[in-house]
Amino acid sequence: MTGRDVFEYALVRVVPRMERGECFNAGVIVYCRARSYVAARTHLDEAKLLALDPGADVTGVRAALRAVEGVCSGGERAGQAAGDDAGRRFRWLIAPRSTVVQPGPVHTGLTADPEAEVERLLDLLVR
């Protein structure tokens, strides 16, 4: 036994102007069913956002990214999803959206430490 569990993750993308189709990664959501774990970490590159759309609502994008983290953390910050289990919160967050902040496709892997995985993926794919 390796002590590793299957996990799923999706990148959180910022699409400043949907008609142009340009996007960049601004976060990652990690879900591990075996450990009832779901978490998101975000990092907004404000310069990149403003390069793609000088009129972008930076405050609004930051609020949307904080909301993703809040839904993952559960409790009061999760809003309507507060009573949902980790899996339902993850599935809700990865549902397709036509907004400035969107989830990317879901990928899978194996991990012994989901908390470390979310930080590793943030460093590797976002920062």
N, C-alpha and C positions, 0 to 999 in steps of 0.2 A: 504494500500500500504506500502510495507516494505522499499522502496528506494534502493533495491538491484537489481543488474542486473546479467544476466548470463555472465560468462566468461569462456574462454577456456585456458588451459595451457599445455605446453609440457616441459619436462626436456631436457636439452642439455647434451648429454653424450660424454665422451671421451673414445674412443676404441683404446688404444695404439697399439695393435697388433690384427688385425681382425681375424687372423687364430686361435687365442686363445679364442676369444669371451668375454674376460674380459672387463668390462667397469665400469666407475664411473660417478656420476653426477657432472657437472661443471657449470650448469646454468639453468635458467628457462625463458621461454617466455610466457607472458600473453597477451591475446587478449580479449577485451570487445567490441563487435560490437555496443552495445547501446551507448557507449561513444566514438566510433572511436579511441579506445586506443589500442596500442600495445607497449610493452616494453620488454626488456630482461636485466637480470642482471646475471653476471657470476662471478665465483670464482674458480680459478684453484688451486688445491692441488698439488703443484709441487712434493712433497715427494711421494705422492701416484702414480702420473704419472711415476716417475722414478723407483719406486718399481715394477711397472708392466712392464716397459720397460726402462732399464737403458740407452738405446741409443735414447730415445724419443727426438723429436725436440720440446723442450719446447717453444722456440720462435715462431715456427710455430703454435703450439696449441694456444698460447696466441693471436696470430694474428687472427686465425680463430674465437676465442671467441669474440674478439673485433669486428670482421666483423658482427657477429650475432647482437650484440648491435647496430652497425651502421645501419644495414638494418632496425631495429625497429625504430630508431630515425628519419629515413627519411633524406631528404636533401642530401647534398653532400656525407655524409658518407654512404648513402644507395646504391651508385653506380647505376646500371641499374634499381634498384627498386625505385629510388628517386621519380618518378612521381606516383607510385602506392599508393592506399589507404591502410589504416591499415590492412584491411582484406586480401588483396592480398599479402602484405608483410609477414603476419603471415603464410598464406598458402604456400608461397614459402619457408619459413624457416622450416616448418614441413614436407616438402616433403622428403621421404626416400633418404638417401645417403649412399654410400659406401666409407666413408672417416673417418679420425680419429675423427672428431667432427661430431656427428650425433644427430638428434632429436629423442626423445622417443615418445611413444604414446600420443595422446591428451586426456586430462581429462577435466571435466567441474565442475563448482561450481557457487555459488552466491556471489556477493560482493557489498558492498556499496562504496568501494574505491579501484579501480584496482591498483593504485600506491602502496598502502599499501599491497595489496595482493601479488604483485611481490616480495616485500621485505620479507614478511612472508614466502612465499614458498621457497625463497632462503635460509632463515635461517633454515627452517624445513627440507628441502630435499637435500640441497647441502652442506652447511657449517658444 
